[in-house]
């Protein structure tokens, strides 16, 4: 149990700005499997935040504030990866040059466009969920979708090799690889989704289709993955799951 909480704290500190104590051991191998749990923590915070702001503002304003909440509590960590990934993948250069572009800390036009579009889709999706679903459906989706999007990164780590040699944010995650047991915590959001009835089953289907689609695109473009690309995967899936479920429960 002590190892579990050490790994959880390490994961929280790595992909959020939430406090998790001091002198926490960096545990790349241990933290990976807990990304879905961190997503549930973020979803729980988002759920509470949405209830508070919804008492003060309209659904449209609350949706914008919900997205800003996710940006702030994650320190825009994944959005940075999204911008870098878009700059690289849509530069139409060689694999080596694409990886160099993604490593550049400066964000280009394609990165800015990608970040804007994903934030816009996420805002529209949350607004649609809030105005189309029942209060229970809304709160359930706010809770579990951040967990799904972070769970997607496990499939990225398992499905493709790392694109850089002994460098980069994601290198430690790929050094030893992950096994099927590391996917166990993904069952939590999947189990919670069943409270949505058949719509929860559709949510799971959409999730897996999106994971396969993104990884297929990555494989076609570079035949590898990086930490930036994992972050982009998280942001894209989170945005489009909100959009898809907004249509599903409408």
C-alpha positions as CSV (number, residue, x, y, z in Angstrom):
1,X,0.0,0.0,0.0
2,X,2.9,2.3,0.8
3,X,4.3,1.7,-2.7
4,X,0.9,2.4,-4.2
5,X,0.6,5.8,-2.6
6,X,4.2,6.7,-3.5
7,X,3.5,5.9,-7.1
8,X,0.3,7.8,-7.0
9,X,1.9,10.9,-5.6
10,X,4.6,10.6,-8.2
11,X,2.0,10.4,-11.0
12,X,0.1,13.4,-9.5
13,X,3.2,15.5,-9.4
14,X,4.2,14.5,-12.9
15,X,1.0,15.3,-14.9
16,X,-0.7,17.9,-12.6
17,X,0.2,20.8,-10.4
18,X,-1.8,19.4,-7.5
19,X,0.0,19.1,-4.2
20,X,1.1,15.6,-3.3
21,X,3.7,16.2,-0.6
22,X,7.4,16.8,-0.6
23,X,10.4,14.5,-1.3
24,X,8.3,12.2,-3.4
25,X,10.3,9.5,-5.2
26,X,10.2,9.7,-9.0
27,X,8.7,6.4,-10.1
28,X,8.3,6.3,-13.9
29,X,7.5,2.6,-14.0
30,X,5.2,2.7,-11.1
31,X,3.3,5.8,-12.0
32,X,2.2,4.8,-15.5
33,X,-0.5,2.4,-14.4
34,X,-2.0,5.1,-12.1
35,X,-2.6,7.7,-14.9
36,X,-6.3,6.7,-15.0
37,X,-6.5,7.2,-11.2
38,X,-5.0,10.7,-11.5
39,X,-7.6,11.3,-14.2
40,X,-10.4,10.4,-11.8
41,X,-8.9,12.8,-9.2
42,X,-8.9,15.5,-11.9
43,X,-12.4,14.5,-12.9
44,X,-13.6,14.7,-9.3
45,X,-12.1,18.2,-9.0
46,X,-13.7,19.2,-12.3
47,X,-17.1,17.9,-11.1
48,X,-17.0,19.9,-7.9
49,X,-15.7,23.0,-9.7
50,X,-18.5,22.7,-12.3
51,X,-21.2,22.5,-9.5
52,X,-19.8,25.7,-8.0
53,X,-19.5,27.8,-11.1
54,X,-22.9,26.5,-12.5
55,X,-24.6,28.2,-9.6
56,X,-23.1,31.5,-10.6
57,X,-23.0,31.5,-14.4
58,X,-24.8,30.1,-17.5
59,X,-23.8,26.7,-19.0
60,X,-21.8,28.4,-21.7
61,X,-19.7,30.3,-19.2
62,X,-19.4,27.3,-16.9
63,X,-18.1,25.2,-19.8
64,X,-15.4,27.8,-20.6
65,X,-14.4,27.9,-16.9
66,X,-14.4,24.1,-16.7
67,X,-11.9,24.0,-19.6
68,X,-9.7,26.6,-17.9
69,X,-9.8,24.6,-14.8
70,X,-8.3,21.6,-16.6
71,X,-5.7,23.8,-18.2
72,X,-4.6,25.3,-14.9
73,X,-4.6,22.1,-12.8
74,X,-2.5,20.3,-15.4
75,X,-0.2,23.2,-15.9
76,X,-1.0,23.1,-19.6
77,X,1.4,20.1,-19.7
78,X,-0.5,18.1,-22.3
79,X,-1.4,21.2,-24.3
80,X,2.3,21.9,-24.7
81,X,2.7,18.4,-26.1
82,X,-0.2,19.0,-28.4
83,X,1.3,22.1,-29.8
84,X,4.7,20.6,-30.4
85,X,3.2,17.5,-31.9
86,X,1.1,19.5,-34.4
87,X,4.2,21.6,-35.4
88,X,6.2,18.5,-36.1
89,X,3.7,16.1,-37.7
90,X,2.2,18.7,-40.0
91,X,5.5,20.1,-41.1
92,X,5.8,17.3,-43.8
93,X,9.5,16.8,-43.1
94,X,11.5,13.7,-42.5
95,X,11.1,11.7,-39.3
96,X,14.4,13.1,-37.9
97,X,13.4,16.6,-38.7
98,X,9.9,16.1,-37.2
99,X,11.4,14.9,-34.0
100,X,13.7,18.0,-33.9
101,X,10.8,20.3,-34.5
102,X,8.8,18.7,-31.6
103,X,11.7,19.2,-29.3
104,X,11.9,22.9,-30.1
105,X,10.3,24.8,-27.1
106,X,8.9,27.4,-29.5
107,X,5.3,26.9,-30.7
108,X,4.5,27.5,-34.4
109,X,1.3,28.3,-36.2
110,X,0.2,24.7,-36.6
111,X,0.7,24.2,-32.9
112,X,-1.4,27.3,-32.0
113,X,-4.1,26.2,-34.4
114,X,-4.2,22.7,-32.9
115,X,-4.4,24.0,-29.3
116,X,-7.1,26.5,-30.2
117,X,-9.2,23.9,-32.0
118,X,-8.9,21.3,-29.3
119,X,-9.8,23.8,-26.6
120,X,-12.8,25.0,-28.7
121,X,-14.0,21.4,-29.2
122,X,-13.6,20.6,-25.5
123,X,-15.6,23.7,-24.6
124,X,-18.3,22.9,-27.1
125,X,-18.4,19.3,-25.9
126,X,-18.7,20.2,-22.2
127,X,-21.4,22.7,-23.0
128,X,-23.3,20.1,-25.0
129,X,-23.0,17.6,-22.1
130,X,-24.3,20.2,-19.6
131,X,-27.3,21.3,-21.7
132,X,-28.3,17.9,-23.2
133,X,-27.8,15.4,-20.4
134,X,-29.4,14.9,-17.0
135,X,-27.5,16.2,-13.9
136,X,-26.4,12.7,-13.1
137,X,-25.1,12.1,-16.7
138,X,-23.2,15.4,-16.7
139,X,-21.5,14.8,-13.4
140,X,-20.6,11.2,-14.3
141,X,-19.0,12.3,-17.6
142,X,-17.1,15.1,-16.0
143,X,-15.7,12.5,-13.6
144,X,-14.7,9.8,-16.0
145,X,-13.7,11.4,-19.2
146,X,-10.4,12.9,-17.8
147,X,-9.6,9.3,-16.6
148,X,-10.3,7.8,-20.1
149,X,-8.0,10.4,-21.8
150,X,-5.1,9.7,-19.4
151,X,-5.7,6.0,-19.7
152,X,-5.2,6.4,-23.5
153,X,-1.5,7.2,-22.8
154,X,-1.0,3.6,-21.6
155,X,-2.1,2.3,-25.0
156,X,0.4,4.7,-26.6
157,X,3.2,3.5,-24.4
158,X,2.3,-0.1,-25.1
159,X,1.5,0.2,-28.8
160,X,4.4,2.1,-30.2
161,X,8.1,2.3,-29.5
162,X,9.8,5.5,-28.2
163,X,11.0,7.8,-30.9
164,X,14.1,9.3,-29.2
165,X,17.3,7.7,-28.0
166,X,17.8,8.0,-24.2
167,X,16.3,11.5,-24.1
168,X,13.0,13.2,-23.8
169,X,10.2,13.5,-21.2
170,X,8.7,10.0,-22.0
171,X,11.9,8.0,-22.2
172,X,11.7,6.5,-18.7
173,X,8.2,5.2,-19.5
174,X,9.4,3.1,-22.3
175,X,12.7,1.8,-20.8
176,X,11.1,-1.3,-19.3
177,X,7.8,-1.5,-21.0
178,X,4.4,-2.2,-19.5
179,X,2.3,-5.4,-19.2
180,X,-1.4,-6.2,-19.2
181,X,-1.6,-5.9,-15.4
182,X,-0.6,-2.2,-15.8
183,X,-4.0,-1.6,-17.5
184,X,-6.0,-2.7,-14.5
185,X,-7.0,0.7,-13.3
186,X,-8.6,1.5,-16.6
187,X,-11.4,-0.8,-15.5
188,X,-12.5,1.9,-12.9
189,X,-13.9,4.4,-15.4
190,X,-15.2,1.6,-17.6
191,X,-17.1,0.2,-14.7
192,X,-18.5,3.7,-13.8
193,X,-19.5,4.2,-17.4
194,X,-22.0,1.3,-17.0
195,X,-24.1,3.6,-14.8
196,X,-24.9,5.4,-18.0
197,X,-26.6,2.3,-19.5
198,X,-26.0,1.5,-23.1
199,X,-24.6,5.0,-23.6
200,X,-21.7,3.9,-21.4
201,X,-21.0,1.0,-23.8
202,X,-21.0,3.4,-26.7
203,X,-18.6,5.7,-24.8
204,X,-16.2,2.8,-24.4
205,X,-16.5,1.9,-28.1
206,X,-15.8,5.5,-29.1
207,X,-12.8,5.6,-26.8
208,X,-11.2,2.5,-28.3
209,X,-11.9,3.6,-31.9
210,X,-10.2,7.0,-31.1
211,X,-7.2,5.3,-29.5
212,X,-6.7,3.0,-32.5
213,X,-7.2,5.8,-35.0
214,X,-4.6,8.1,-33.3
215,X,-2.1,5.3,-32.9
216,X,-2.6,4.3,-36.5
217,X,-2.0,7.9,-37.6
218,X,1.2,8.1,-35.5
219,X,2.4,4.7,-36.9
220,X,1.9,5.9,-40.4
221,X,3.6,9.2,-39.9
222,X,6.6,8.3,-37.7
223,X,6.2,4.6,-36.6
224,X,7.0,5.7,-33.1
225,X,5.7,7.9,-30.3
226,X,7.1,10.6,-27.9
227,X,6.1,12.3,-24.7
228,X,4.7,15.2,-26.7
229,X,2.6,12.8,-28.8
230,X,1.2,11.1,-25.6
231,X,0.2,14.5,-24.4
232,X,-1.5,15.3,-27.7
233,X,-3.3,12.0,-27.6
234,X,-4.6,12.9,-24.1
235,X,-5.9,16.3,-25.2
236,X,-7.5,15.1,-28.4
237,X,-9.3,12.2,-26.8
238,X,-10.5,14.3,-23.9
239,X,-12.0,16.9,-26.2
240,X,-13.7,14.5,-28.6
241,X,-15.1,12.3,-25.9
242,X,-16.8,15.3,-24.4
243,X,-18.1,16.2,-27.9
244,X,-19.2,12.6,-28.7
245,X,-21.0,12.1,-25.4
246,X,-22.7,15.5,-25.8
247,X,-24.3,14.2,-29.0
248,X,-24.9,10.8,-27.5
249,X,-27.0,11.9,-24.5
250,X,-28.7,14.7,-26.5
